[in-house]
Every structure is written in structure tokens, then in C-alpha cells.
Amino acid sequence: MAKTFDLNDDSVVVVVGSGAGGGTLSNELVQRGINVVCLEAGPRLGLTDIINDNGAMFNRLSWLDKRIGTGDLNATLPLWVCKTVGGTTVHWAGASLRFQEHEFRARTVYGNMPGANLLDWPITLQELEPFYARAEDKLGVTGTSEIPRLPGNNNFKVMAAGAKRVGYKQVHTGNMAINSQPRDGRPACHQIGFCMSGCAIGAKWSTLYTEIPEAESTGRFEIRPDSMVVKINHDNSGKVTGVMYADKAGALQEQKARVVCVAGNSVETPRLLLNSQSSKFPNGLANSSGQVGRNYMRHMTGTVYAIMPGRVNFDRGTQMAGIIKDESRHDPSRGFAGGYEMETLPGFGLAGVASNTVAGAWGLEYAKVIEMYDHFAGMWLVGEDLPQAGNGVALHPTEKDKHGMPVPVVHFKDHANDVAMRNHAYKAGTAVYESLGATRVFELPPFPSTHNMGTCRQSEKAQDGVCNKYGQTHDVANLFISDGSQFTTGGAENPTLTIVALAIRQADYLADQLSKNQM
């Protein structure tokens, strides 16, 4: 039963964003008896709005408000995230991997790396393990808790055969938040092949049709779609008192709050804090350290496509259910710190392969390449990139959006470690396919980023980051960071499982603090 809260109800927790962090946190809090208002900038879709069309769903789901990319980023689409109820959990592939122990202690393990702004997390793998287990159970992650893995499609079978030939051992169809058998009232995967355009049958976990409806059923939760938060308000003591947001009609509203939790992704979260500057917080809310917006990470990524001797039809079946984990270790003898994963990746349709495989290519010879589309196999390379103080999010000095908020400027330049890792990964991926007689291999540069981390990082000391190990900001006790922005480092693994684990842990902490009237 849906609930509507009064704008002046200052007893509620306001959660900004409804994706992996915000949607999970909202449900976890209401299950503990806490009233929550969740404000989502985008519209609310249903399963019937999800269609098996890559182009149509990109336009229907993506955050296409103006953002400016600089450095190594696409100038007009620096990152690929969603603006809809459920956030990027509607679009994500479903890969759900735990960080490794060394990735929580990158500064200690990797040492001083010139140009990098490395810091150990204030939380350890051991501390997070129980919450990883709870997150895996919530998401129904395959390969955990005796949940069978998904079957391998042809793209995986090619990758696995090549991996075996070159000597890799850790190869399987992944730890996926996609049902391999019916679970939680949702069906098993039908191998439709459009996972990243939204799962039309709901087999893939998304807060859109799991956490949000569960929260609504409690009568303690309200989701407000088409509600763009533009500023966080505070009182004279610095305590947060509520948020200003533009409703669907564009009118500004104020929702009072006892606590505010920001989960707007690693661009919108720092943008909101920076836009909430005041005489008390002249450099932006919760930014006494100057770290809000800094240390943006997107993962080291790249793609390897290959034309194989036989037909593959790599677009058929679950898109990313296939992984080689052997290179995810930390082994500096390879010439770089940290590691990377190799994960199956399809072509996003014939048009996607034609436009991306060779930039700007045209003509008869290229047509002959694209005519081999059914012989293509592909993998995505994803690894740890290093936080750098100069990579981040800033507010444009003059340009504003339709709500009067400064347009965000996102800057990212590869660290030398990222380049060395990518070059190693290209060679490794190429070797996998050439071991099976690939007739041609293509190395593609990074797509607009989908793994966005950092910009409001956790730190033990207030001067080094924005929030503590619970996501609670160092400067404002009743203001929390609840998404991938709080990542201190990025690890090699897809970030969603860690975002969900941290949200569950944050809900435990916040519920305890509220019960003790600590905020």
C-alpha cells in the first residue's frame, strides 16, 4: 500500500536516488520500521515498458541531461547511467563479484604510486563479508549459497575453450544476479540476450521490481519519480534539515527530513553536495576536506572482438554470463598494480558492431567484416583503475540546466598503470581467441563509463575523504553517502554487489543510531 508523506514531515529519512544504493537502502530501512521518502529524478517504468531493442531502451533509460566530459572521456556522453526508478540496476548486466582483500588495502599493498591518490579503505573484507553474504542472498547471485550458475551461451563456450588452451583455470559463467531458477516470484533467465536494455521478464535483479515494491508494501515508504533534487538544506548548526527538489512540473518543493542519504551516482552525488554550498559550507556541503568530487574512478576497460572460424551468434543468450578471473590477482611482475577480469560481451546488435568495431570505418572492405557478424565473439576487459586527485566532477562556472543547477564537468585521464594494464589485457584477450584460430581481432577503447566510483570516498581521517566507513559524512552527522561515490578504491570487480552490501550495512548502522536518538 503506497504511502504519501507530508512535505513538512521532518521525521522521515530522505533517500536521493533509487538504484543499487538508494533502492536497497530504502527497503532495508523501512523493513526496520523507519519511514522513507525516496526521490528519483527519472520516471517509473514497468516490465511492459521494457522491450528487446537496444537503441530504443538506451533512449528510454539513459541519463541524457547535458554533461561535459574532458580528458579521456566522451565529450557529450562521459558516462552511461540511467535516469529512471531503479537507476542503473535496470540497465546493468548482473555481474556480482566480491572485492578481494588486497583491494581494500591498496595503499598498503601497492605502495606509493606517483600520480595516484591511493588510500586504504576504513573497512576490511572481513568486516564486509557478512554483508556480502546478505547481498548475495538478496540478489540471488548464482554460484553462491548453492544457487546453480547460468548455462553458457556460444560466446562463453568460445571464450572458455580459448581460456583453457592458454592455461587459465578460473573460468565459469559468473556470479550473476540473474535467476538461474525461479526465485522470489520471478522467473529463471530465458536467455533472451538483451540484459543491458532491461530484463523484460524480471529474471535479473533490479530495485525497480524488487526493493521498491517490497518497500511500498510496508506502508512506510514513498517513491517520488520525476523529482530532481537540486539542493540539501541545513540549519545554523550545520545539521541537514531537508532537500529542495524540482517536481515533474518543474516547480521547486522542499521535503523536510531527519536524515538525508545521497545515492545519485558518482556524478550527481558530488554535484548535489557542491551545489549545496552556503556561508557555513562555502566549498560545498560536507567538503571541509576538499575531496568532494575528487578521485573519480570508472575502471580500466576495453573490448576485444574476434572473427572466429565458425558461427558464434554472440548476441544470443545472457550477455555477460562468462568470466575469466585468473588475471584479477595483484601481481606487479606483469608491469602494473592490481588486476582485471575478462567478461563475455555481445555486440549490442549489428549496428552496434558496425559503428564501434573500427572508428569511422566505411566502404566495401569494412562491409565484408561486418557481414561476418554471426562469426564474432567478444569480451569486455574490466580492471582496477587508480584514484587520482585531478580526476573528478566539478560544476560548470556559467552553464546551467533547466532547474538552474550548474552542468557537471567530468574529467578523467588514464594513469600510466591503467594504460599498462589495458595493454596487457588486450594481449591476453587476443591470445584467447587466436588460440582457436581467430581470423581477425579488434581492440576497442573504453565505452562511456558504466562503473562510476569515488568522488565522495570513505576515509579513516576526515581530511582524506568525505565519509566514514558507514558512509556517514565526516562534517554532517545526519548526511550519508549511499552509492558507489563512497568507494575509496575501485577494485577489479563490477561494483554493484559492493554497493548493495554497503547499503545493507549502512541501514543497520543508521537504524541503530536513530533508535538511540543520535541524529
ZIUR-V89026 format. One line per field, one symbol per residue. ss: DSSP state (H for helix, E for strand, C for the rest). phi: phi as a letter, one per 30 degrees, with the letter a starting at -180 (. if undefined). psi: psi as a letter, one per 30 degrees, with the letter a starting at -180 (. if undefined). Layout:
# ZIUR-V89026
ss=???
phi=???
psi=???
This chain:
# ZIUR-V89026
ss=CCCCCCCCCCCCEEEECCCHHHHHHHHHHHHCCCCEEEECCCECCCHHHCCCCHHHHHHHHECCCCCEEEECCCCCCCECCECECCHHHCCCCCECCCCCHHHHHHHHHHCCCCCCCCCCCCCCHHHHHHHHHHHHHHHCCCCCCCCCCCCCCHHHHHHHHHHHHHCCCCEECCCECECCCCECCECCCCCCCCHHHCCCCCCECCCCCCHHHHHHCCCCEEEECCCEEEEEEECCCCCEEEEEEECCCCCEEEEECCEEEECCHHHHHHHHHHHCCCCCCCCCCCCCCCCCCECCECCEEEEEEEECCCCCCCCCCCCCCCEECHHHCCCHHHCCCCCEEEEECCCCHHHHHHHHCCCCCCCHHHHHHHCCHHHEEEEEEEECCCCCCCCEEEEEEEEECCCCCEEEEEEECCCHHHHHHHHHHHHHHHHHHHCCCCCEEEEECCCCECCCECCCCECCCHHHCCECCCCEECCCCCEEECCHHHCCCCCCCCCHHHHHHHHHHHHHHHHHHHHCCCC
phi=.dbbcdecdccdccccjbdeddddeedddddcicdbccccdcdccceddcbdbedddeddcddcedbccbidcedcbdbcbcbadjhdddcddjdbcddcedddbdddddidceiccdadddbceeddeddedddddddiddibhidddddddddddddddddddcjdccbadiccdbecaeahicddecidjbedcjcdcidddbdebbddddddddicbbccdhbcdcaccbcddjddclbcbcdedjddbccdadbbbcbcidcdddeddddcdaddbdcjdibddicdjcidbbidbabccbccdbdchdddjedbdlbccedddcbdddjacibbccbebdchiedddddcdbeidajdddeddddcedcdbabccbbdccdbeddlbbcddbdbddcideddcccbbddedddddddddedddddedddciedabbccdededcccbiibddadcddcacbddciddddbdcbbcbbdedddbcicceddeddddddddddedddddddchda
psi=jkkkkkfgjgflkkkjkgbeeeeeeeeeeffggkkkkkkkfllklleffklijeeeeefeeljglkkkklbglkefifljllilkfbffeflffkjkkllefffheeeefajjkflhkkklgkleeefeeeeeeeeeefhkkglhgkklllkaeeeeeeeeeeeefgkeikagljkhkkflkkhgkllkghegheggkjffgekkkfegdeeeeeeffggkkkjlhjjkfkkllafffkkfalklkaefgkklkjllekkkkhglgeeeeeeeefglaeeifglkhhffgfkflhkkgkkllkjkkjlflkehffklkegikkjfegfljifffgllaallkkkkafhleeeeeffejkgklaeeeeeeffgeffklllkkklklkkkefkaklkkfeklafggkkkkjkkkkkleeeeeeeeeeeeeeeeeeffggkfkkkjklklkkfjklafhlkkekeffaelafggkkeejfgklkgafffkelfafkkfeeeeeeeeeeeeeeeeeeefghf.
